[in-house]
Amino acid sequence: MPSVPEIRVRKLNDAPVSGSGDFVLYWMISSRRATCNFALQRAIDWSTKLNKPIVVLEALRAGHEWASDRLHRFVLEGMADNKAAFAGKPVRYYPYVEPSIGAGSGLVDELAARASVVVTDDFPCFFIPRMLKKTAARLPTQLEAVDSNGLLPMRAVNSVFPTAYAFRRFLQRELTPHLTELPEPDPFDGAKIPEPAPIDPSILEKWPEATDELLEASDKVLSDLPIDHSVGPAAFSGGSSAAQDALQTFLDEKLHRYHEDRSQPEADVASGLSPWLHFGHISASDVFAQLAMRENWNFDQLADNAKGSRNGWWGMSEPAESFLDELITWRELGYNFCWQRDDYDQYESLPEWARTTLEEHAPDERPHVYSLDEFEAAQTHDELWNAAQTQLVSEGRMHNYLRMLWGKKILHWSESPREALRIMIQLNNKYAVDGRNPNSYSGIFWVLGRYDRAWGPERPIFGKIRYMTSENTARKFKVKDYIRKYSGPPSSQLEMW
């Protein structure tokens, strides 16, 4: 049966596959798309083997931490795209949105009781691993989690890499075979799937299907949901259509400058794809495939040796290789950590050298100490930091380079390293559309030494942790217009930088 590599499939319970079930259930939770999706492809494989129709359940909870107008609208826009994408396909798409906290409890169990097998997405972060573990123990039907997160299957390696360099060397040795096993752009193509199954009316009565009006995610619709209404919608739309538009804009207009200008706050040449990658509205494999096509790339261009270099291994242009290092090396490094370490979001997961130096300097006097509320309101003495925080709050994103500076200054101005970590996680996960993701935890913990080395000279507060300042950032990059955009005209102090 397997058109999906077995290394990407994880059986979560010992329940049987039932030949008497009514359908194959795909419980879509993180790969929220109809294309380039190994989990959907696995459901189709089961459908053709068992000669059963497919039900795709895409649900949206209201009770998880940080649920807000921002995140709900983004997901609802994706659900609207999925409804359109599945129209005319041989599946029964079932979008469900909780009208009250806990209202969706029991829905998966009821559908699974009628299913031959249940397929879902394997995602190593946030509440999803706990939810899957608890659900698997209850279900009477086999539950499989399928890894469609990146180009390298998470379980292709069972060790945690201490640096991006070490992981990059591993990728250059081991990734090539997996590049021949990418998900199908259209997993329905050529598949013989029975006609869509009806859903029991008693289920639809208790858990009503999301209406088109609900999926439009208007302000009125959002205001009726039990979520945080203080965090407004993002400055960009969710869904696979918006994701593809963002990718095409990047490839057409920005990629050629990526290697030179991606750290420039005013250049705006980053791909900006991380929100759609996080919610699964686009896949990393699709991004890679479209980039490789633009580059007229083939496997013969791969270098023979694995030196761990950022450039040269792929045999693509310098901008393309620079982007692939972010898309594959740095992004999947975070997935490598999270699936193996339950404490990925805990201070204790930091490398020993980083904990030691931070604890040695924890008693050091801070030049400024701000509370979570002051940070959240962008009420610090630093205009560049305030501008970055304002962008995060108002748009749901932050320029990549300034995100590093943002974290370093929170460490500098918090009463302790542990408090700095708490503040970074809270602000990032509350406001960033791409928060609550392995890659965003990589960035937060990089601030405190993960994936880094000891630096000198040893400094107050930071110890041997890499040091960054707004003054140095303003010397290296143009930031005045960025500050003007997000927090008004610069002060005379900035003029002297």
C-alpha angles and dihedrals in degrees: 000000000000116000084149114071109255091228087069095053121083121185108217101191142017096243116126132251105250120221089195096059120117098231148345110266120214108193102200111204111145110002091064099177142092097225137057089013120141093194093055088044090054091051089052090050090054091046093055093044095049096031090233129140121245130244116194113202115194110179133180120207124212100197104064120110114273095017104159146151087270097056096035094053091049092052094042090053087053091050090053089053091048092051089055093044093052094046107111092015120114095255138093106235112203116188114189128183121188110240090194135017110281095007091122094057110126097019096108090045092053093049093043091053087062096040131094092215136351123224123190141166123277109224121163102207148068117007095327100091091051092046093051093047092052094043094048091056091056104043121099089206132068112271119202126188115207124203111226095150104109149346092275114059108239091233095052086095130032101196133081116240117224096207141022088242092059091047092047091054089051091050092050089054100041112021101078098081090051091055088068091056103059120148119268114266088221109022091185093061108117094353118135104219126169119244115284116280123239116240118235108265090226089062093048090048093054096037106029118209114251111263125226088252091056092048090054086070096209120179088258093053092049093047090060094056123090096243138111107288094183091079106070127207120289124261090250136049130253128228140075093280093056090044092055091047090053091049093050091048090051095048094044102040113014113029095080090062098038099100093050105035110025091105092051108103092206097044098071096202099133115114094239089206098129097096092055092042090051095054092039095244087134130020128231088229091058091049090049093047094051092047092048089051091052089051093048085233129174135176093260088072094065114110117248097229133058107224096154092240119156091225136040104033098092096046091227131123118291094253091050093049091048090053094046090054088061096039096047113014101040098030096049092041086070092051089050090058099041100051091053102038121057087190094059090127097043129098089232091066091071117107114270095247091054094049091047096052094042092051092047089056098036091101092053116120113256120223088219132009119199130185125230089258092053092049091047092052092047090241101149130119091249116089096195092051090047090051092052092049090047090053090051093050097042101038107023094240141069133207108269098236093045089051088067092048090046091058096043092055092048086057089048095050103037124096092243141358091254091053090048090054092050092051095047093050093047096048095041096046094043098049110018114086088209093050125115088049133120090243094053091049088052089057094047094048092043085066087062097043109278111144090006136095135232113284132201151258094048110237137197113271093000098055104180094344115118110270128219133177136190090232093059091044091053090050092051099040141030107256108151095094090044090055091044091053096050106028112012131262119341121258125241088261091065090047088064095053 
